Amino acid sequence: MTGTSTARRHPRGALALAAALAITGAAACGQQQAGGPAVSSTSGSTPGDGVTPTPGTGTAPSSAGGSLTVTVDDGSGGTSTWTLTCAPDGTAGGDHPDAAAACAALTAVQQPFAPVPKDRVCTQVYGGPQRATVTGTWGGGEVSATFERTDGCQIARWDRVAPLLQPGAPAGAGSSPGPT
């Protein structure tokens, strides 16, 4: 009877350990998505996705500001295109429906267009068919970035700059795709 009792403890112990590891992994993933480095919208990053470093610095300068063209495909055939200018002094312009919020969201993120590391593990959660492309300049570097909602990392990246891609949406986790 003690053998049966021991046999029952191992599966429960293994199950408890697996559950604890899953919770720990999800918590670590959530911390990365909420405050970690920005991620790319494609599963494999490409050299042209993100901000081209300024010569001699290795990274884009910290002074935010630039001129961007944003094209959002809502996934059902509707496409919207806006221009956005953000001056380092906080002045926002262009025909973006909520330019001030879009500029504020971009300046709040250290590297809003950086690609996802190829070895990043992301939750396999589908957030919708929306897709956006952003081109232009930001922080003195060239921008060519794509945003999608194809997994947890991509959704978190979209949500961090949601006011840029979805005028009226709040920046941060939990933004829903809604109409653009």
C-alpha positions as CSV (number, residue, x, y, z in Angstrom):
1,M,0.0,0.0,0.0
2,T,2.9,2.4,0.6
3,G,4.1,1.7,-2.9
4,T,0.7,2.8,-4.3
5,S,0.8,5.9,-2.1
6,T,4.3,6.8,-3.3
7,A,3.3,6.3,-7.0
8,R,0.4,8.7,-6.5
9,R,2.7,11.4,-5.1
10,H,5.0,11.5,-8.0
11,P,2.4,12.3,-10.6
12,R,0.9,15.0,-8.4
13,G,4.3,16.4,-7.6
14,A,5.2,16.4,-11.3
15,L,1.9,18.1,-12.1
16,A,2.5,20.7,-9.4
17,L,6.0,21.3,-10.7
18,A,4.8,21.6,-14.3
19,A,2.1,24.1,-13.1
20,A,4.6,26.1,-11.2
21,L,6.9,26.3,-14.1
22,A,4.1,27.3,-16.5
23,I,3.1,30.1,-14.1
24,T,6.7,31.2,-13.7
25,G,7.2,31.2,-17.4
26,A,4.0,33.1,-18.1
27,A,4.9,35.7,-15.5
28,A,8.4,36.1,-17.0
29,C,6.9,36.5,-20.4
30,G,4.4,39.1,-19.2
31,Q,7.2,41.1,-17.6
32,Q,9.2,41.1,-20.8
33,Q,6.2,42.1,-22.9
34,A,5.2,44.9,-20.5
35,G,8.6,46.4,-19.9
36,G,11.2,44.6,-21.9
37,P,12.7,45.5,-25.2
38,A,10.4,46.2,-28.1
39,V,9.8,43.3,-30.4
40,S,9.3,42.8,-34.1
41,S,6.2,41.8,-35.8
42,T,7.7,39.0,-37.8
43,S,8.8,35.7,-36.5
44,G,12.3,36.2,-37.8
45,S,13.7,39.7,-37.6
46,T,15.2,41.1,-40.7
47,P,17.9,43.8,-41.0
48,G,15.4,46.3,-42.5
49,D,12.8,45.9,-39.7
50,G,13.2,48.5,-37.1
51,V,15.3,51.6,-36.8
52,T,18.6,51.9,-38.6
53,P,21.3,52.9,-36.1
54,T,22.8,56.3,-36.3
55,P,26.4,56.1,-37.5
56,G,28.9,56.0,-34.6
57,T,26.4,55.3,-31.8
58,G,25.3,51.7,-32.3
59,T,21.7,52.6,-31.4
60,A,19.2,55.2,-32.3
61,P,19.6,58.4,-30.3
62,S,17.4,58.8,-27.2
63,S,16.0,62.1,-28.4
64,A,12.6,61.1,-29.8
65,G,11.1,62.8,-32.7
66,G,10.6,62.2,-36.4
67,S,8.3,61.9,-39.3
68,L,6.4,58.7,-40.0
69,T,3.9,57.2,-42.4
70,V,1.6,54.7,-40.8
71,T,-0.5,52.3,-42.9
72,V,-3.0,50.0,-41.0
73,D,-4.8,47.1,-42.6
74,D,-7.7,46.1,-40.4
75,G,-7.7,42.5,-41.7
76,S,-11.0,42.8,-43.5
77,G,-10.0,44.9,-46.5
78,G,-10.1,48.3,-44.8
79,T,-6.8,50.3,-45.0
80,S,-6.0,53.6,-43.4
81,T,-2.8,55.7,-44.0
82,W,-1.7,58.6,-41.9
83,T,1.4,60.9,-41.5
84,L,2.7,61.8,-38.1
85,T,5.4,64.2,-37.1
86,C,6.7,64.4,-33.6
87,A,9.1,67.2,-32.6
88,P,11.5,66.6,-29.7
89,D,9.7,69.5,-27.8
90,G,6.5,67.4,-27.8
91,T,4.7,69.2,-30.7
92,A,2.7,66.7,-32.8
93,G,1.5,67.1,-36.3
94,G,0.4,65.4,-39.5
95,D,-3.0,64.0,-40.4
96,H,-2.9,61.2,-37.8
97,P,-6.3,61.3,-36.0
98,D,-4.7,61.5,-32.5
99,A,-1.1,62.8,-33.2
100,A,-0.4,63.9,-29.7
101,A,-1.3,60.5,-28.1
102,A,0.7,58.7,-30.9
103,C,3.8,60.8,-30.3
104,A,3.5,60.4,-26.5
105,A,3.2,56.6,-26.9
106,L,6.3,56.5,-29.1
107,T,8.4,58.6,-26.8
108,A,7.4,56.5,-23.8
109,V,8.9,53.3,-25.4
110,Q,12.7,53.2,-25.5
111,Q,12.9,51.5,-28.9
112,P,9.5,51.3,-30.4
113,F,10.6,49.8,-33.7
114,A,13.3,47.3,-32.6
115,P,13.1,43.8,-34.0
116,V,12.3,40.8,-31.8
117,P,15.4,38.7,-31.0
118,K,15.3,35.4,-33.0
119,D,15.6,33.3,-29.9
120,R,12.6,35.1,-28.1
121,V,10.0,32.7,-26.9
122,C,6.4,34.0,-27.4
123,T,3.1,32.7,-26.3
124,Q,1.1,31.3,-29.2
125,V,-2.0,33.5,-28.9
126,Y,-3.6,35.0,-32.0
127,G,-4.7,38.6,-31.6
128,G,-6.3,39.2,-34.9
129,P,-5.6,39.8,-38.6
130,Q,-4.6,43.5,-38.3
131,R,-1.3,44.5,-39.8
132,A,0.5,47.9,-39.9
133,T,3.6,49.2,-41.5
134,V,5.5,52.3,-40.3
135,T,8.1,54.0,-42.4
136,G,10.1,57.2,-42.1
137,T,12.5,58.5,-39.5
138,W,12.5,58.3,-35.7
139,G,15.2,59.5,-33.3
140,G,17.5,60.3,-36.2
141,G,17.3,56.8,-37.8
142,E,15.4,55.4,-40.7
143,V,12.3,53.3,-39.8
144,S,10.9,50.4,-41.7
145,A,8.8,48.3,-39.3
146,T,5.8,46.0,-39.5
147,F,3.4,45.2,-36.7
148,E,1.1,42.2,-36.5
149,R,-1.0,40.5,-33.8
150,T,0.1,36.9,-34.5
151,D,1.5,35.9,-31.1
152,G,2.0,37.2,-27.6
153,C,5.2,39.2,-28.4
154,Q,3.6,40.8,-31.4
155,I,0.4,41.7,-29.5
156,A,2.5,43.2,-26.7
157,R,4.5,45.2,-29.2
158,W,1.3,46.5,-30.9
159,D,-0.2,47.4,-27.6
160,R,2.9,49.4,-26.5
161,V,2.3,51.8,-29.4
162,A,-1.4,51.3,-29.8
163,P,-2.2,55.0,-30.1
164,L,0.0,55.1,-33.2
165,L,-1.7,52.2,-34.8
166,Q,-5.3,52.5,-33.4
167,P,-6.1,56.2,-32.7
168,G,-8.1,56.4,-29.5
169,A,-6.6,53.3,-28.0
170,P,-4.6,53.5,-24.8
171,A,-1.0,52.5,-24.8
172,G,0.0,49.4,-22.9
173,A,-1.2,45.9,-22.4
174,G,-4.9,45.1,-23.0
175,S,-5.6,47.3,-26.0
176,S,-8.1,45.5,-28.3
177,P,-7.7,45.7,-32.0
178,G,-11.1,47.3,-32.8
179,P,-11.7,49.3,-35.9
180,T,-9.0,51.5,-37.2
